[in-house]
Amino acid sequence: MRLQYPPEIKIIMMPCTGRVDILHLLKAFEGGADVVFVAGCLEGECHYLSGNIQARKRVAKLKKDFEQMGFEPERLEMFNLSSSEGPRWAAIAKEMAERAYKLGPSPVKQEQRKAWLASQPQASAG
């Protein structure tokens, strides 16, 4: 079965999501990602015991930090799924790509972000 997911998705393989550090996530945004998601083992089924739980905590912390910095926390997400759930992974990838389109360019890309915001219909002031 060939999975269909958006071509904009860049996959970075790691032996365990427990190896994903906050710096890795920040570097992804710095490198041009508009959204980032971490896909790890189901909770309780990590081959390295608690790697996925550590990753979830790191993602949650960074999402909180994003909120305080005025950076949309929806740009970062953690999902737990089994390696046999390929169609679910493809659906998550599609959902995150759609989220990126909705949120627009990352605030890290200042020039693109300004142009995108200028092209958006203005919300009526109430």
Backbone bond lengths (Angstrom), bond angles and torsions (degrees), N, CA, C in turn:
res aa  C-N    CA-C-N  psi(-1)  N-CA   C-N-CA  omega(-1)  CA-C   N-CA-C  phi
1 M - - - 1.452 - - 1.534 107.95 -
2 R 1.301 115.18 129.45 1.455 120.51 176.54 1.523 108.42 -97.16
3 L 1.322 115.36 126.03 1.462 119.92 179.68 1.513 109.97 -86.01
4 Q 1.294 116.09 138.35 1.451 122.20 177.25 1.528 108.03 -104.70
5 Y 1.327 114.54 119.80 1.458 119.12 174.73 1.522 107.49 -141.76
6 P 1.332 117.73 159.99 1.458 120.69 -174.56 1.527 112.11 -57.50
7 P 1.323 117.20 138.46 1.468 120.52 -178.01 1.528 113.32 -67.23
8 E 1.326 117.59 -16.42 1.467 120.63 179.43 1.532 112.30 -72.44
9 I 1.330 116.64 -16.79 1.458 121.13 -177.83 1.524 109.32 -70.64
10 K 1.320 115.57 127.07 1.465 121.19 175.28 1.526 107.22 -110.75
11 I 1.308 116.22 125.31 1.466 121.49 -176.85 1.523 109.23 -98.33
12 I 1.312 115.80 131.24 1.457 121.96 173.92 1.524 106.16 -119.74
13 M 1.323 115.91 111.79 1.460 121.35 -177.57 1.529 110.22 -83.89
14 M 1.323 114.91 139.54 1.462 120.97 175.78 1.528 106.69 -137.47
15 P 1.325 117.73 154.42 1.463 119.16 -179.77 1.529 112.92 -64.15
16 C 1.339 115.69 -28.16 1.468 120.50 -179.10 1.521 108.26 -159.29
17 T 1.328 116.61 144.21 1.461 119.02 177.79 1.521 111.11 -65.62
18 G 1.334 117.64 -17.78 1.455 121.02 175.63 1.514 112.01 -61.28
19 R 1.333 116.85 -19.93 1.463 121.47 178.19 1.528 112.12 -81.89
20 V 1.313 117.23 -12.71 1.464 121.05 -179.08 1.525 108.55 -73.60
21 D 1.305 114.92 119.73 1.457 121.43 -179.34 1.527 108.59 -104.93
22 I 1.307 116.56 159.57 1.458 121.05 177.51 1.528 110.09 -56.17
23 L 1.321 117.22 -36.58 1.468 120.63 179.27 1.526 111.55 -62.70
24 H 1.346 117.32 -36.71 1.467 120.11 176.88 1.531 109.97 -61.06
25 L 1.315 115.97 -43.54 1.461 120.84 -178.03 1.531 110.66 -66.33
26 L 1.322 115.84 -43.55 1.470 119.70 178.88 1.525 111.09 -65.08
27 K 1.324 117.16 -38.93 1.476 120.91 178.63 1.524 110.71 -63.53
28 A 1.332 117.08 -34.67 1.468 119.86 177.65 1.528 110.13 -61.72
29 F 1.325 116.55 -43.87 1.467 119.92 177.62 1.521 110.44 -67.06
30 E 1.318 116.43 -42.77 1.460 120.69 178.86 1.530 110.69 -61.43
31 G 1.331 116.48 -33.04 1.458 121.93 179.85 1.520 113.96 -79.20
32 G 1.327 117.58 -1.20 1.458 119.95 174.43 1.518 116.61 116.63
33 A 1.323 118.61 -0.54 1.469 120.06 179.21 1.528 110.02 -69.17
34 D 1.329 115.94 138.59 1.468 120.86 175.94 1.527 110.52 -89.54
35 V 1.317 117.13 -31.73 1.465 123.47 173.32 1.533 107.21 -140.22
36 V 1.331 115.06 155.95 1.460 120.93 178.64 1.518 107.12 -137.06
37 F 1.335 115.71 136.29 1.459 117.68 172.06 1.512 109.99 -132.69
38 V 1.326 114.20 148.09 1.455 122.69 179.05 1.523 106.21 -111.28
39 A 1.314 116.82 127.08 1.467 121.69 178.07 1.518 108.09 -112.53
40 G 1.319 116.08 114.63 1.460 120.88 -177.49 1.504 112.38 -121.89
41 C 1.320 114.54 174.91 1.473 121.53 178.66 1.527 110.38 -60.44
42 L 1.308 114.98 161.57 1.460 119.85 173.81 1.526 108.32 -61.99
43 E 1.323 116.27 145.15 1.465 119.07 179.65 1.520 109.33 -61.11
44 G 1.327 115.33 135.59 1.456 121.20 -177.96 1.519 113.38 87.47
45 E 1.330 117.51 -4.76 1.458 120.79 -178.70 1.524 112.62 -121.96
46 C 1.319 117.23 22.96 1.460 121.08 179.72 1.522 109.51 -74.07
47 H 1.328 116.21 130.03 1.466 120.54 178.29 1.530 110.82 -63.18
48 Y 1.328 116.04 -26.13 1.462 121.54 -179.74 1.531 110.85 -103.05
49 L 1.306 116.36 25.99 1.464 126.88 175.33 1.523 114.99 74.56
50 S 1.328 119.20 -66.07 1.466 118.46 -174.71 1.520 112.81 -132.75
51 G 1.306 117.83 19.39 1.461 120.94 -178.62 1.512 112.98 -57.34
52 N 1.337 116.63 -43.23 1.462 119.43 -177.96 1.527 111.81 -68.55
53 I 1.310 117.46 -30.13 1.472 120.99 177.93 1.529 109.25 -71.33
54 Q 1.338 116.71 -40.20 1.467 120.63 176.93 1.533 109.82 -62.53
55 A 1.329 116.09 -42.74 1.464 120.11 179.46 1.521 110.58 -62.83
56 R 1.324 117.03 -43.68 1.470 120.30 179.72 1.535 110.58 -59.26
57 K 1.329 116.96 -40.79 1.474 120.84 179.00 1.527 110.56 -64.48
58 R 1.327 116.80 -41.17 1.466 120.11 179.84 1.530 111.00 -65.51
59 V 1.321 115.53 -42.58 1.472 119.62 178.92 1.522 109.63 -63.58
60 A 1.334 117.79 -43.50 1.470 121.57 179.69 1.527 110.98 -62.16
61 K 1.326 116.77 -41.55 1.462 119.97 178.98 1.520 111.06 -63.77
62 L 1.320 116.92 -44.74 1.457 119.81 -179.01 1.526 111.19 -66.53
63 K 1.336 117.43 -36.10 1.464 120.00 176.76 1.535 110.07 -61.63
64 K 1.339 117.27 -40.61 1.473 121.17 177.24 1.521 110.28 -63.71
65 D 1.330 115.38 -43.50 1.469 119.99 178.61 1.528 110.27 -62.15
66 F 1.330 116.47 -40.62 1.467 120.55 178.63 1.523 110.15 -58.07
67 E 1.327 116.12 -44.90 1.469 120.51 -179.29 1.521 110.86 -57.75
68 Q 1.326 116.36 -44.14 1.465 121.14 -179.31 1.523 111.84 -67.48
69 M 1.343 116.81 -27.10 1.463 120.90 -179.00 1.528 112.40 -89.88
70 G 1.341 117.62 -4.20 1.455 120.53 -178.11 1.522 113.34 80.49
71 F 1.303 116.39 20.73 1.464 124.40 179.78 1.522 105.55 -104.12
72 E 1.319 119.48 127.96 1.467 120.80 -174.37 1.530 111.44 -59.36
73 P 1.350 118.05 120.11 1.468 120.33 179.85 1.531 112.22 -66.13
74 E 1.332 117.84 -18.09 1.468 121.40 179.21 1.531 111.62 -67.66
75 R 1.308 116.74 -10.10 1.467 120.56 179.28 1.526 112.11 -75.27
76 L 1.323 117.04 -9.42 1.460 121.98 -177.60 1.517 109.00 -130.76
77 E 1.328 116.86 135.51 1.468 120.34 -177.82 1.525 110.09 -149.63
78 M 1.317 115.57 153.88 1.473 122.85 175.07 1.518 107.49 -123.56
79 F 1.324 115.65 133.41 1.463 121.97 177.68 1.519 108.87 -126.13
80 N 1.326 115.88 142.04 1.461 121.41 174.71 1.514 108.12 -111.99
81 L 1.326 115.66 125.88 1.460 119.92 178.43 1.520 109.47 -154.52
82 S 1.296 114.81 161.16 1.457 122.23 -179.94 1.527 109.51 -83.38
83 S 1.323 116.25 154.90 1.470 119.85 178.25 1.527 111.44 -65.67
84 S 1.310 117.66 -15.62 1.466 120.81 178.35 1.528 112.20 -86.71
85 E 1.318 117.56 0.83 1.459 121.78 -177.24 1.529 111.77 -100.94
86 G 1.310 116.69 50.34 1.458 121.55 179.60 1.521 113.79 -55.04
87 P 1.331 118.63 -48.36 1.468 118.98 178.95 1.537 112.56 -60.30
88 R 1.328 116.87 -35.63 1.473 119.66 177.84 1.528 109.49 -67.01
89 W 1.343 116.83 -40.70 1.462 120.27 178.28 1.531 109.84 -60.14
90 A 1.324 116.58 -44.32 1.463 120.87 179.57 1.537 110.38 -62.10
91 A 1.333 117.12 -38.84 1.465 121.12 178.69 1.536 110.44 -66.26
92 I 1.328 117.18 -39.15 1.463 121.75 177.83 1.529 109.44 -64.57
93 A 1.329 116.56 -43.52 1.466 120.73 179.06 1.526 110.08 -60.11
94 K 1.327 116.14 -42.84 1.468 120.43 178.95 1.531 110.45 -64.88
95 E 1.326 116.77 -43.28 1.466 121.52 178.94 1.532 110.88 -60.37
96 M 1.328 116.90 -42.83 1.462 120.30 -179.13 1.530 111.33 -69.99
97 A 1.325 117.54 -35.80 1.469 120.39 176.28 1.527 109.75 -64.32
98 E 1.333 117.07 -42.37 1.465 121.01 177.35 1.525 110.76 -63.20
99 R 1.319 115.88 -38.28 1.466 120.43 177.77 1.531 109.98 -63.13
100 A 1.331 116.76 -40.59 1.470 121.17 178.83 1.525 110.27 -61.84
101 Y 1.342 117.07 -42.72 1.466 120.28 178.64 1.526 110.70 -63.42
102 K 1.330 116.33 -40.18 1.464 121.13 -178.55 1.535 110.99 -68.26
103 L 1.329 117.27 -42.58 1.460 121.46 -178.03 1.522 112.79 -77.78
104 G 1.318 115.93 -22.00 1.458 120.20 -178.84 1.513 111.78 80.63
105 P 1.324 116.09 -175.04 1.465 120.17 -178.65 1.528 111.79 -59.06
106 S 1.297 114.82 146.38 1.455 121.82 178.43 1.524 110.49 -59.43
107 P 1.341 117.97 145.05 1.466 120.41 176.36 1.531 112.76 -58.73
108 V 1.315 117.11 -18.54 1.464 120.85 176.72 1.529 109.86 -64.57
109 K 1.331 116.73 -32.89 1.469 122.37 178.34 1.530 108.09 -89.76
110 Q 1.307 116.73 77.18 1.466 121.48 -169.39 1.524 114.10 -58.56
111 E 1.315 117.92 -45.67 1.467 120.14 -177.43 1.529 111.22 -66.73
112 Q 1.337 116.65 -46.01 1.466 120.05 178.84 1.523 110.41 -63.64
113 R 1.323 116.47 -38.77 1.467 121.29 -179.43 1.530 110.07 -63.26
114 K 1.333 117.52 -45.08 1.471 120.97 179.60 1.526 110.52 -60.17
115 A 1.331 116.40 -45.48 1.467 120.26 -179.57 1.522 110.59 -63.60
116 W 1.337 116.83 -41.73 1.465 121.05 -179.51 1.528 110.17 -64.82
117 L 1.334 116.99 -45.06 1.467 120.45 179.87 1.527 111.01 -62.47
118 A 1.312 116.86 -38.72 1.470 120.99 179.13 1.526 111.56 -65.61
119 S 1.316 117.67 -28.35 1.467 121.02 -178.25 1.524 113.22 -85.35
120 Q 1.337 117.31 -9.07 1.457 121.49 -178.00 1.528 110.85 -79.63
121 P 1.336 117.11 142.53 1.477 118.98 176.70 1.541 109.36 -61.22
122 Q 1.294 115.82 137.02 1.465 120.20 -178.71 1.530 109.52 -75.15
123 A 1.325 115.57 133.97 1.469 120.23 175.74 1.533 107.50 -73.54
124 S 1.305 115.67 138.43 1.463 118.42 -179.61 1.515 110.21 -71.41
125 A 1.290 116.45 133.01 1.474 121.10 178.81 1.514 108.10 -78.15
126 G 1.331 115.07 129.70 1.453 120.09 -173.74 1.411 115.35 -84.77
